[in-house]
């Protein structure tokens, strides 16, 4: 059988947004001794509010297993088949903190490096810290 695929088919080692979120979720559980964890849930917008090129959507939930699995959606992301750009949606308070110039509730990351920078700002934001610290304290730490 003839191989009809291009010889220079680029199968790169790009980290997907989902892989990056899973890494960070794992690290949160390690940092808190499992008292506060994070879960990534596949999310699909209803057709009426679906944006162009957002086939893949995920919510990043902070979870407190000791509190009956209480979960708090820290942010959501959406991207198309090409992986980047990624749209990150936050609540108003978090958005103002990470991007005071923003006029909306979403920020776009054009590539992996930009996505990682936005995530770092979200995770270091006062809002995220308050949520995680409160869940940790209520979980019996």
Buried (B, 14 or more C-beta within 10 A) or exposed (E): EEEEEEEEEEEEEEBBBBEBBBEBBEEBBEEBEEBBBBBBEEBEEEEEEEEEEBEBBBBBBBBBBBBEEBBBBBBBBBBBEEBBBBBBBBEEEBBBBBBEEBEEBBBBBEEBEBBBEBBEBBBEBEBBEEBBEBBBEBBEE
